[in-house]
Amino acid sequence: MPSSIIRDVVCFGPRGRLEGDCLIEDGRIVELGRVTGSAEETIRGEGRWLWPGAIDGHVHFREPGPTHKEDWTSGSMSAVAGGVTSVLEMPNTNPATTSALALEQKRAIAAAKSLCNYGLFFGASPTNSAEYTRIDNVPGLKIFMGCSTGDLLVHREEDLQRVFAAFDQRIGVHAESERLLNERGALYADRNDVAVHSIIRNPETAAEAVRLACKLAIEHERHLHILHLSTQLELDVVKAARQQAQEEGRRTRISCEVCPHHLFLSTSAYDLMGTKVRMNPPLRDERDREAMWQGLIDGHIDMIATDHAPHTIEEKARPYREAPSGVPGVQTMLVLMLDAAFRGLCTYEQVLQWVCQGPANVWGIVDRGTLEVGAFADLVLIDPHMRRKLTDTEQLSRCAWTPWAGRTLTGWPVLTLVGGRLAYRRDDDGPGEIVGSPGIGRELSFHSVESSRAQ
């Protein structure tokens, strides 16, 4: 791999902003600041900002499975176009990633097709705990406590007890109570408008599952991560559980994430977008939306992740009871947050924490998510002044749409490098282009929970 220098940039590192250059050799950063040496390739930064590549800790790239919605190539193209250099992919593919064999098969697909780095979650079932000793190097175990089918649904407390007892690394949960989903679904079975989705899946439906997950995490001293937290009620449960674990001297860690759609949309969006914004957990009211922002600002929410879940526009246009849940998001996460910082909703340094450093810390990702000597050269060059309108036509996801189409945003990725290799670039007036090849992404490495605790 040729060495390269990115000249004349503002580097956003863990110790603040540094004007200068970035020297890359063998896929890693070897010098920052006023680099005096030379390299085989030179990239002109022209005073723009150099960040570590964003990490999306929650994506569904669909492969193996319904690849008419997404596959590893289209999903990773969408990622690097959005300045995301690493993703963590969920296990609800077809077949589900619930066996060591299925995990290895998915690894082979990602290795051949991905333009971004990747980690693969393993899926819990009520009966697959014997497989836990046969897997390695996964970010964590994913549990669907509700809103799933077949082997991936683990909702009975006795089954969850066995899972928490058997798996001693990070555990991520989709926390919605299957009991309440069934009860409330029957209660509102005669309603067919999409707004009922948020009524059926009310905040207590999520909070009940979060309470149980936190209880088990404290009992078994696990690192529990609440995926796509969306309500003040859930956040209150998380804060109380953290306090309980601390008071009891437990080696428990409870982290959580929020998605852009729960930061920027509320239930009022149903009137404009209908089933396009049906998702699980659903959109919430304005109070919960504002509470998610406050949770980030106050440091109670650790990171942002997209829950990128693409479906075709034809599938999303079906009536409420038939339309699938989920929206794409991996290509738009960073630009939405850069625009939020531009508008004064947060600082750029906070965005850096939420989409780069936070995910790396939560999931124990080795040498990524930071701009410092020795880290991998997963980098994104940002033009903080570029102002553009988001369009469906520029979306590289196979689903080819975004709920944010029509929004004019300020602050855009213009160059993405994955392990020092150029993957994406955008000229000032152009739509942007993929310049990397499928397969340049590498599997991420993860610190164990014990080694993370020791750091």
Order of alpha helices (4+ residues) and beta strands (2+ residues): beta-beta-beta-beta-beta-beta-alpha-beta-alpha-beta-beta-beta-alpha-beta-alpha-alpha-alpha-beta-alpha-beta-alpha-alpha-alpha-beta-alpha-alpha-alpha-alpha-beta-beta-beta-beta-alpha
